[in-house]
């Protein structure tokens, strides 16, 4: 029986072990690379997705979305949209009814991507809605991952330059984790929704122990 919290104590996140993505991270910088990546991704039943945008520290302006991350359980593709834009192959992936796209706060991601290309996304699940039937009130990826897996997603790279000529190893790891974590959360939430094998408490009163180990579920 799992213990989940309606709201996870943010102060505890700092003490959790940091999660890492141990799979392949492939940076896509040409349309040809994007086409081959999409052909591969379309063979999977579900994918985790996220986006990154260069931060703007001046009020009233915003940069175009620079990066689209699409992850399987062991491979994450980083599509550098600031180099390739939104080619037809990416639109084909995002509009495919055969492949489920799992993300968090997808309304914002779609809105930013639609500034680069006119498309209507299909077959997607927003974790902020999907987790609601369990009674969990937190909606941030970091808090959800801590609640379900007792591991920390570092946010140190969030405000770095996503339009840099070369992404740093730390940026690539951060970007991959944000997409990969979405499919892990989807699988765990699906399992608990189907089995009811959890108990919900109002908030942690001592350090959380024994969270599930991130893994894929069929």
C-alpha positions as CSV (number, residue, x, y, z in Angstrom):
1,X,0.0,0.0,0.0
2,X,1.5,3.3,-1.1
3,X,1.3,6.5,0.8
4,X,0.6,9.7,-1.2
5,X,0.2,13.2,0.1
6,X,-2.4,15.7,-1.0
7,X,0.4,18.3,-1.0
8,X,4.1,17.4,-0.8
9,X,6.2,19.5,1.6
10,X,8.5,21.5,-0.6
11,X,11.1,21.8,2.1
12,X,11.8,18.1,2.0
13,X,12.6,18.0,-1.7
14,X,16.1,19.3,-1.1
15,X,16.9,16.3,1.0
16,X,15.8,13.7,-1.6
17,X,18.2,11.9,-3.9
18,X,18.5,13.5,-7.3
19,X,17.0,11.5,-10.1
20,X,19.0,10.9,-13.3
21,X,18.1,9.8,-16.8
22,X,20.3,6.9,-17.7
23,X,19.2,6.5,-21.3
24,X,20.3,8.0,-24.6
25,X,20.0,11.7,-25.2
26,X,20.0,12.6,-28.9
27,X,20.2,16.3,-30.0
28,X,18.3,17.0,-33.3
29,X,19.6,20.0,-35.3
30,X,18.6,19.3,-38.9
31,X,15.3,18.5,-40.6
32,X,16.7,15.2,-41.9
33,X,17.6,14.1,-38.3
34,X,14.1,15.2,-37.2
35,X,12.4,13.0,-39.9
36,X,14.4,9.9,-38.8
37,X,13.7,10.6,-35.1
38,X,10.0,11.0,-35.7
39,X,9.8,7.8,-37.7
40,X,11.3,6.0,-34.7
41,X,9.1,7.8,-32.2
42,X,5.9,6.9,-34.1
43,X,6.6,3.2,-33.3
44,X,5.9,3.7,-29.6
45,X,2.4,3.7,-27.9
46,X,3.2,6.7,-25.6
47,X,5.8,9.4,-25.2
48,X,6.7,12.0,-22.7
49,X,7.0,15.5,-23.9
50,X,8.1,19.0,-22.7
51,X,9.4,22.2,-24.1
52,X,12.0,24.8,-23.1
53,X,12.2,28.5,-23.9
54,X,15.1,30.9,-23.5
55,X,14.2,33.0,-20.4
56,X,13.5,36.7,-20.9
57,X,14.3,38.9,-18.0
58,X,12.6,42.0,-19.5
59,X,8.8,42.4,-18.9
60,X,6.4,42.1,-21.8
61,X,8.5,40.1,-24.2
62,X,9.0,36.4,-24.8
63,X,11.3,34.3,-27.0
64,X,9.9,31.6,-29.3
65,X,10.0,28.1,-27.9
66,X,13.6,26.8,-28.5
67,X,13.4,23.1,-27.6
68,X,11.0,20.2,-27.9
69,X,11.8,17.1,-25.8
70,X,10.2,13.8,-26.7
71,X,11.1,10.8,-24.7
72,X,10.6,7.0,-24.6
73,X,11.6,5.0,-21.5
74,X,15.3,4.9,-22.6
75,X,15.8,7.5,-25.4
76,X,15.1,11.2,-25.4
77,X,15.3,13.4,-28.5
78,X,15.9,17.1,-28.1
79,X,14.5,18.9,-31.1
80,X,16.3,22.3,-31.4
81,X,13.4,24.3,-32.8
82,X,15.5,27.5,-32.9
83,X,17.5,25.7,-35.6
84,X,14.9,23.7,-37.5
85,X,11.6,25.5,-36.8
86,X,8.5,23.2,-36.9
87,X,9.0,20.9,-39.9
88,X,6.1,18.8,-41.1
89,X,7.5,15.6,-39.4
90,X,7.1,17.2,-36.0
91,X,3.6,18.3,-36.7
92,X,2.9,14.8,-37.9
93,X,4.0,13.4,-34.5
94,X,2.1,15.9,-32.5
95,X,-1.1,15.3,-34.5
96,X,-0.9,11.5,-34.7
97,X,-3.9,9.8,-33.0
98,X,-1.9,6.6,-32.7
99,X,0.7,7.8,-30.2
100,X,-0.2,9.2,-26.8
101,X,1.7,12.3,-25.8
102,X,2.1,12.7,-22.0
103,X,3.1,16.0,-20.5
104,X,2.4,18.6,-17.8
105,X,0.6,21.9,-18.3
106,X,0.3,21.0,-22.0
107,X,-2.0,23.9,-22.7
108,X,1.0,26.2,-22.4
109,X,3.3,24.0,-24.5
110,X,0.7,23.7,-27.3
111,X,0.2,27.5,-27.3
112,X,3.9,28.1,-27.6
113,X,4.4,25.5,-30.3
114,X,1.4,26.8,-32.3
115,X,3.2,30.1,-32.6
116,X,5.7,28.2,-34.8
117,X,3.2,26.1,-36.8
118,X,-0.6,25.8,-37.2
119,X,-1.6,22.4,-35.9
120,X,-4.2,20.7,-33.6
121,X,-2.6,18.3,-31.2
122,X,-4.2,14.8,-30.8
123,X,-4.0,11.9,-28.4
124,X,-2.5,13.6,-25.4
125,X,-2.8,13.4,-21.6
126,X,-2.0,16.3,-19.2
127,X,-0.8,15.0,-15.9
128,X,-2.2,17.9,-14.0
129,X,-5.7,16.6,-14.9
130,X,-4.8,12.9,-14.8
131,X,-3.6,12.9,-11.2
132,X,-6.7,14.7,-9.9
133,X,-8.8,11.5,-9.2
134,X,-6.2,10.4,-6.7
135,X,-6.7,13.4,-4.6
136,X,-3.2,14.8,-5.1
137,X,-3.4,18.6,-5.3
138,X,0.1,19.5,-6.3
139,X,0.5,20.2,-10.0
140,X,4.3,20.9,-10.5
141,X,6.4,18.2,-12.0
142,X,9.0,18.4,-9.2
143,X,6.4,17.9,-6.5
144,X,4.6,15.1,-8.3
145,X,7.8,13.2,-8.9
146,X,8.9,13.7,-5.2
147,X,5.4,12.5,-4.0
148,X,5.3,9.4,-6.2
149,X,9.0,8.4,-6.4
150,X,10.7,10.1,-3.4
151,X,13.3,11.5,-5.8
152,X,14.2,15.1,-6.7
153,X,14.2,16.6,-10.1
154,X,16.8,19.4,-10.1
155,X,15.6,22.7,-11.6
156,X,19.0,24.3,-11.7
157,X,19.0,24.6,-15.5
158,X,15.5,25.9,-16.0
159,X,16.5,29.6,-16.6
160,X,19.6,28.9,-18.7
161,X,20.0,29.9,-22.4
162,X,18.1,27.3,-24.4
163,X,19.2,29.0,-27.6
164,X,22.9,28.6,-26.9
165,X,25.0,27.4,-29.8
166,X,25.7,24.1,-27.9
167,X,23.6,22.8,-25.1
168,X,25.6,21.8,-22.0
169,X,25.5,18.3,-20.6
170,X,23.6,19.6,-17.6
171,X,21.0,21.3,-19.9
172,X,20.6,18.1,-21.9
173,X,20.1,16.0,-18.8
174,X,17.6,18.5,-17.4
175,X,15.6,18.6,-20.6
176,X,15.5,14.8,-21.0
177,X,14.4,14.3,-17.4
178,X,11.4,16.6,-17.7
179,X,10.1,14.6,-20.7
180,X,11.0,11.1,-19.4
181,X,9.5,11.8,-15.9
182,X,6.1,12.4,-17.6
183,X,5.7,8.8,-18.8
184,X,7.0,7.4,-15.5
185,X,4.3,9.4,-13.7
186,X,1.7,8.4,-16.2
187,X,2.4,4.7,-15.6
188,X,2.4,5.0,-11.8
189,X,-0.7,7.1,-11.7
190,X,-2.5,4.7,-14.0
191,X,-1.4,1.8,-11.8
192,X,-2.8,3.4,-8.7
193,X,-6.0,4.5,-10.3
194,X,-6.6,1.0,-11.5
195,X,-5.7,-0.8,-8.3
196,X,-6.5,1.7,-5.6
197,X,-3.4,0.4,-3.7
198,X,-2.6,3.7,-2.0
199,X,-3.6,5.8,1.0
200,X,-3.9,9.5,0.9
201,X,-2.8,11.7,3.8
202,X,-3.2,15.4,4.3
203,X,0.5,16.2,4.4
204,X,3.7,14.5,5.5
205,X,4.6,14.8,9.2
206,X,7.9,13.1,9.0
207,X,10.4,12.4,6.2
208,X,8.8,10.3,3.4
209,X,10.4,6.9,3.0
210,X,10.3,4.0,0.5
211,X,9.0,5.8,-2.5
212,X,8.6,3.7,-5.6
213,X,11.6,3.3,-7.8
214,X,11.2,4.9,-11.2
215,X,10.5,2.2,-13.7
216,X,8.3,1.5,-16.7
217,X,5.0,-0.3,-16.5
218,X,3.6,-2.2,-19.5
